[in-house]
Amino acid sequence: MATTYEPIATTTLGSAAATITFSSIPSTYTDLRLVWTVRSTAGSNFPTVRFNNDSGSNYSWIRVYGDGTSAASQANTSRSGIGILWLTEVSSAADTFNLLTLDVFSYAGSTYKTSLTTASADKNGSGTVERAVALWQSTSAINRIDLTASSSTFAAGTTATLYGIKNA
Amino acid sequence: MWWAALLNSIVSVLDSGGAGGGGSSYESIATATGTGSSGTITFSSIPSTYKSLQIRSLVNTNAGANAYLMLQVNGDTGTNYANHGLHGDGTTASAYGNASDTKITQNLIFNSSTSFGVQIIDIVDYASTTKNKTVKTVSGDDLNGSGRIYLNSGLWINTAAITSITLYSTSGSFTTTSTFALYGIKG
């Protein structure tokens, strides 16, 4: 039986880096799932996800999030990448990494690409939980995903794994 | 005896599905595609051999207006469901709850020819005959200026094993570009 859910590639940073890239993604699956544990080397890091190296204003997303005090929703339109969560810094909450997931539906299809993201960051007294739906306005099949730090870098120990999910 | 060990190793490889390794814990059960003339999709004769089910779907309708995606199980249209949800529209985070309902609300599918509503629906212990069934859904739709993100929990107040799942639109038919994939996850 063909494997339905299998890892395509995984990366663990041995040293800090500003970008993690998955390239040459095969078109043989139905959906993609990215699972990412990450922390930042410094504050104010709001990483972005881009497809096929597209940095045009072709992304948008709507998120709902809570910070332990209140719940809110925010929309971003016509952006140059999908933004995900403020990252925990290495200077706070030792050994604590954020957990992010990205599910891309019909990534190899010929329609616009919709994704669901989850992001979890808890530092025992502060943090954020977030769910979002995102759109990439392109009909191209996704063959590359870039995870890029908005400022500073991703800390060593950050791990990202890309899975392929294949339907019947 | 060396020959016994050799035979055992051969059997072990065959039992594991081949030299490539063990069988999968996450299996595709069935896939359905919209027809353009029906707003209902049903997965039936669901085997009871998994621990959990997951549906991953990409949905649009030809309603010409926004429509809700709903879920029912085992053909039950009675007031045997409950539902709680959290959603955000980009401006406001809202919560809702429904008791004694005839279905479990999933999400609003926005009227669009270019973007789709997407859903990941999880049901753990679906085949249990001693538990009411809890459904978790993360879903949403983004149209670059409108849309919603949802986090839903639903309850089917019945201890029968789930053998069928129906997803339906409150308006219009699913387009031929809509896809629904049912997966089984082994425990």
Interface residues (C-beta under 8 A of the other chain):
Chain A: M1 T3 T4 Y5 T30 D31 S60 W61 I62 R63 V64 Y65 G66 A71 A72 S73 Q74 A75 T77 S78 D103 F105 S106 T111 Y112 T114 S115 L116 T118 R131 A132 V133 A134 L135 Q137 I165 K166 N167 A168
Chain B: G17 G23 S24 Y26 E27 S28 I29 A30 T31 R56 L58 L86 H87 G88 D89 G90 T91 T92 A93 A95 T114 S115 F116 G117 V118 I120 V138 S139 G140 D141 D142 L143 N144 G145 G147 R148 I149 L151 T177 T179 A181 Y183
